[in-house]
Amino acid sequence: MKTATESLQHQSFDQIQEDQELCLSSEDYSLLTDLYQLTMTACYVGEGIDGRVASFELFARRLPEGFGYAIAMGLAQVLDYLEKFQFSASQIVALQSTGIFADAPDRFWTLLATARFTGDVWAVAEGTAVFANEPLLRIEAPLWQAQLVETYLLNVINYQTLIATRSARLRDVAGPDAKLLEFGTRRAFGPQAAVWAARAALAAGIDGTSNVLAALRLGRKPVGTMAHALVMAVSALEGSEEQAFTAFHRYFPGAPLLIDTYDTVAAARLLADRVNSGEIVLEGVRLDSGDLVKLSREVRSILPGVPIIASGDLDEAEIAKLKNAGACIDGYGLGTKLVSGSPVNGVYKLVEIDGIPVMKEASGKVTYPGRKQIFRQIKDGQILGDCLGLSEEKPQNYDASITLMKLVVKEGKRLYGQESLEAIAKRTAASVASLPPATRQLNNPISPPVEISTDLQNLTNKTRQITNNK
């Protein structure tokens, strides 16, 4: 016969199994992790080392192919997560009901029940350009805390950094005057990812997002046009494309219109007659298919004062081609290739435990030991190169350098308020402008040199020798 506790545990597990919607709230985030984070924590507790101070750094060993830089993003969501880090009673019961932790020490459950993040966070400011092997953040906390947060931190920073980097490249190619709109919600990797993608895009220089939830939560007005479905539906039921345009403008006067459902040029001429007669005001037209260079030129000649927005699986390379071919395009709707693509493969590695530097030596995955700082040299507004050194040192030849990693959380408490998207976007623009031309180019970009300081190299050699002698 089941005890009351066993029955509750069984019901809780069944409830999770039967919940097909998997809707998330911030209260769920502590369980939004990989199983091994929890099993390792249980092991740490059993071995009595869970309270040892550990330092983990998050960095990318290499950038996505074709990227000369990355734009750090996602820190705001990391800090929100750490601030709310805890496990509810129902979450603990659900974990117990799996049976996986049957042999875990009792203190493991006590630790989860009272869990709070009490450590320090060092981080590169959002909107800052970084390169391979440079830490975007460092967690210094009791081992069990630093371990448990790994999965969420990687999820947030890897994805938002990818979107921010792509957005910065798009802005760099399109130029400061082009209108860039994020339309990627339907292609993002899930609802939460769609919101993060919109946020990262806006913080990296994109002008607006069609994601209504993201826009409103971020204090922005959502943007958009219309789909071919409206034109086809109204045309079929009421007689013509012109009537579809009239119907839409009846409720949204002057709104941009999608004009390539049937005959793009014919639609432009139809609208030109109405604009020239003063019958309507037209804020823009969108082209979503066909030869965008040819069509945009024709539409511009017919509607000379009307902005033209192009969309349809565009990326920075395609925009560069359109511009070089003389396309008459004032803005771009960016979806699939903005919110997807080659990932930023950031990793989260232990670099120090209880004051002892540690390193990984697996083939192709070697890490540098010790807590590190990024020293950046800038001259006449341009990055000359970086030096990756130990946090407490000042590398030679870098007297005029700036340090990129700043203490943002001390003993679990934030030291600064949340930055505005406008401030982050301004930093992103300045970061990109400071990059050498060879780093900004789309084809075969070359990252600035990243040196390893003498002290860090000596520590690496010493740590490797100690490890090999064990």
GILINRA-V51632 format. One record per residue. N is the residue number from 1. RES is the residue in one letter. PSI is psi in whole degrees, 0 to 359 (none if undefined). D_CENTER is the distance of its C-alpha to the mean C-alpha in whole Angstrom. Layout:
# GILINRA-V51632
{{N;RES;PSI;D_CENTER} {N;RES;PSI;D_CENTER}}
This chain:
# GILINRA-V51632
{{1;M;134;50} {2;K;142;47} {3;T;170;46} {4;A;320;45} {5;T;316;42} {6;E;321;41} {7;S;317;42} {8;L;317;39} {9;Q;317;37} {10;H;316;38} {11;Q;320;37} {12;S;317;33} {13;F;317;32} {14;D;321;34} {15;Q;318;32} {16;I;319;29} {17;Q;323;30} {18;E;350;31} {19;D;97;28} {20;Q;341;27} {21;E;330;24} {22;L;43;22} {23;C;138;21} {24;L;146;19} {25;S;170;19} {26;S;336;18} {27;E;339;21} {28;D;346;20} {29;Y;333;17} {30;S;331;20} {31;L;353;21} {32;L;73;17} {33;T;170;18} {34;D;146;20} {35;L;321;24} {36;Y;341;24} {37;Q;320;23} {38;L;320;25} {39;T;323;28} {40;M;321;27} {41;T;318;28} {42;A;321;31} {43;C;316;32} {44;Y;317;31} {45;V;314;33} {46;G;327;36} {47;E;356;36} {48;G;24;36} {49;I;7;33} {50;D;332;31} {51;G;357;31} {52;R;140;31} {53;V;126;29} {54;A;150;26} {55;S;123;23} {56;F;141;20} {57;E;142;18} {58;L;123;14} {59;F;166;14} {60;A;127;14} {61;R;326;17} {62;R;154;17} {63;L;160;14} {64;P;149;14} {65;E;132;17} {66;G;1;18} {67;F;131;15} {68;G;350;17} {69;Y;169;14} {70;A;151;10} {71;I;115;9} {72;A;132;8} {73;M;154;5} {74;G;356;6} {75;L;321;9} {76;A;317;11} {77;Q;328;10} {78;V;313;11} {79;L;324;14} {80;D;315;15} {81;Y;312;15} {82;L;325;17} {83;E;328;20} {84;K;7;20} {85;F;118;21} {86;Q;165;24} {87;F;130;26} {88;S;165;28} {89;A;320;31} {90;S;327;31} {91;Q;319;28} {92;I;318;30} {93;V;318;33} {94;A;319;31} {95;L;317;30} {96;Q;325;33} {97;S;345;34} {98;T;336;33} {99;G;351;35} {100;I;327;33} {101;F;27;34} {102;A;328;37} {103;D;7;38} {104;A;147;36} {105;P;150;37} {106;D;326;38} {107;R;340;36} {108;F;317;33} {109;W;324;33} {110;T;320;34} {111;L;316;31} {112;L;321;29} {113;A;333;31} {114;T;16;30} {115;A;132;27} {116;R;150;25} {117;F;123;23} {118;T;11;25} {119;G;191;24} {120;D;153;22} {121;V;126;19} {122;W;137;18} {123;A;155;15} {124;V;137;14} {125;A;143;13} {126;E;141;10} {127;G;3;11} {128;T;136;13} {129;A;133;13} {130;V;168;14} {131;F;177;16} {132;A;141;16} {133;N;5;18} {134;E;127;17} {135;P;133;16} {136;L;331;12} {137;L;163;14} {138;R;134;18} {139;I;126;19} {140;E;108;23} {141;A;169;24} {142;P;140;27} {143;L;316;26} {144;W;324;26} {145;Q;312;23} {146;A;327;21} {147;Q;315;21} {148;L;332;21} {149;V;356;17} {150;E;307;16} {151;T;314;15} {152;Y;318;13} {153;L;317;11} {154;L;318;10} {155;N;312;9} {156;V;309;6} {157;I;319;6} {158;N;313;6} {159;Y;312;4} {160;Q;327;0} {161;T;322;4} {162;L;311;5} {163;I;318;5} {164;A;320;6} {165;T;315;8} {166;R;320;10} {167;S;318;10} {168;A;320;12} {169;R;319;14} {170;L;316;15} {171;R;319;16} {172;D;319;18} {173;V;316;20} {174;A;331;20} {175;G;164;22} {176;P;338;22} {177;D;345;24} {178;A;143;22} {179;K;120;21} {180;L;126;17} {181;L;133;16} {182;E;117;13} {183;F;27;15} {184;G;6;13} {185;T;316;14} {186;R;346;17} {187;R;353;15} {188;A;160;11} {189;F;61;12} {190;G;161;14} {191;P;315;14} {192;Q;320;11} {193;A;324;9} {194;A;319;10} {195;V;316;10} {196;W;322;6} {197;A;316;6} {198;A;316;9} {199;R;313;8} {200;A;321;5} {201;A;314;8} {202;L;322;11} {203;A;346;10} {204;A;12;10} {205;G;359;13} {206;I;143;13} {207;D;327;16} {208;G;168;16} {209;T;147;15} {210;S;350;17} {211;N;109;16} {212;V;315;18} {213;L;311;17} {214;A;314;14} {215;A;312;16} {216;L;321;19} {217;R;334;17} {218;L;8;15} {219;G;26;19} {220;R;161;18} {221;K;125;21} {222;P;152;19} {223;V;158;20} {224;G;178;22} {225;T;253;25} {226;M;168;27} {227;A;165;27} {228;H;333;30} {229;A;319;31} {230;L;316;33} {231;V;315;35} {232;M;319;36} {233;A;310;37} {234;V;322;39} {235;S;317;40} {236;A;324;42} {237;L;333;43} {238;E;358;44} {239;G;328;45} {240;S;164;43} {241;E;322;39} {242;E;319;41} {243;Q;328;41} {244;A;316;38} {245;F;317;37} {246;T;318;39} {247;A;316;38} {248;F;317;35} {249;H;341;36} {250;R;326;38} {251;Y;338;35} {252;F;75;33} {253;P;131;35} {254;G;354;34} {255;A;148;30} {256;P;144;29} {257;L;142;31} {258;L;119;30} {259;I;13;33} {260;D;22;32} {261;T;319;34} {262;Y;275;37} {263;D;107;38} {264;T;312;36} {265;V;318;39} {266;A;320;41} {267;A;320;38} {268;A;318;38} {269;R;320;42} {270;L;314;42} {271;L;326;40} {272;A;319;41} {273;D;319;44} {274;R;324;43} {275;V;313;41} {276;N;330;44} {277;S;353;47} {278;G;8;44} {279;E;323;44} {280;I;159;40} {281;V;136;37} {282;L;116;34} {283;E;348;31} {284;G;164;30} {285;V;152;30} {286;R;137;27} {287;L;126;28} {288;D;359;26} {289;S;175;28} {290;G;191;31} {291;D;97;32} {292;L;329;29} {293;V;306;31} {294;K;312;35} {295;L;319;34} {296;S;324;32} {297;R;317;35} {298;E;316;37} {299;V;321;36} {300;R;321;35} {301;S;331;39} {302;I;321;40} {303;L;71;38} {304;P;333;37} {305;G;8;36} {306;V;125;33} {307;P;142;30} {308;I;125;28} {309;I;133;25} {310;A;146;24} {311;S;178;22} {312;G;76;22} {313;D;45;19} {314;L;147;19} {315;D;185;17} {316;E;325;17} {317;A;318;20} {318;E;321;22} {319;I;319;22} {320;A;319;23} {321;K;316;26} {322;L;316;27} {323;K;317;27} {324;N;332;29} {325;A;359;31} {326;G;26;32} {327;A;145;30} {328;C;77;31} {329;I;132;27} {330;D;343;26} {331;G;166;23} {332;Y;136;20} {333;G;125;19} {334;L;122;15} {335;G;261;15} {336;T;309;15} {337;K;349;14} {338;L;316;11} {339;V;1;9} {340;S;199;11} {341;G;188;12} {342;S;127;13} {343;P;160;10} {344;V;109;9} {345;N;63;12} {346;G;145;12} {347;V;164;15} {348;Y;108;16} {349;K;141;20} {350;L;128;23} {351;V;345;24} {352;E;140;27} {353;I;121;29} {354;D;37;32} {355;G;1;32} {356;I;118;32} {357;P;141;30} {358;V;157;29} {359;M;157;27} {360;K;138;27} {361;E;15;29} {362;A;145;28} {363;S;126;29} {364;G;359;25} {365;K;32;23} {366;V;139;25} {367;T;159;24} {368;Y;138;25} {369;P;165;27} {370;G;159;27} {371;R;133;24} {372;K;162;23} {373;Q;152;22} {374;I;122;21} {375;F;121;24} {376;R;132;23} {377;Q;126;26} {378;I;133;26} {379;K;130;29} {380;D;38;30} {381;G;4;26} {382;Q;140;25} {383;I;125;23} {384;L;327;26} {385;G;170;24} {386;D;159;23} {387;C;125;25} {388;L;113;23} {389;G;182;26} {390;L;150;27} {391;S;331;26} {392;E;0;29} {393;E;170;31} {394;K;100;31} {395;P;148;31} {396;Q;150;34} {397;N;8;34} {398;Y;35;31} {399;D;328;33} {400;A;16;31} {401;S;163;27} {402;I;151;25} {403;T;136;23} {404;L;329;19} {405;M;125;19} {406;K;150;20} {407;L;118;21} {408;V;341;19} {409;V;130;21} {410;K;119;24} {411;E;43;26} {412;G;357;23} {413;K;132;24} {414;R;143;21} {415;L;344;23} {416;Y;155;21} {417;G;171;20} {418;Q;135;17} {419;E;152;16} {420;S;157;16} {421;L;325;13} {422;E;318;16} {423;A;319;16} {424;I;319;13} {425;A;322;13} {426;K;319;17} {427;R;320;16} {428;T;313;13} {429;A;318;16} {430;A;322;18} {431;S;313;16} {432;V;319;17} {433;A;334;20} {434;S;353;21} {435;L;145;20} {436;P;150;23} {437;P;323;24} {438;A;335;24} {439;T;329;20} {440;R;342;19} {441;Q;148;21} {442;L;327;20} {443;N;122;23} {444;N;55;23} {445;P;151;21} {446;I;119;22} {447;S;150;20} {448;P;157;23} {449;P;138;25} {450;V;107;23} {451;E;157;26} {452;I;125;27} {453;S;158;30} {454;T;317;33} {455;D;320;33} {456;L;320;30} {457;Q;319;31} {458;N;319;34} {459;L;322;33} {460;T;314;31} {461;N;319;35} {462;K;316;36} {463;T;319;34} {464;R;318;34} {465;Q;317;38} {466;I;318;38} {467;T;318;36} {468;N;336;38} {469;N;353;41} {470;K;none;40}}
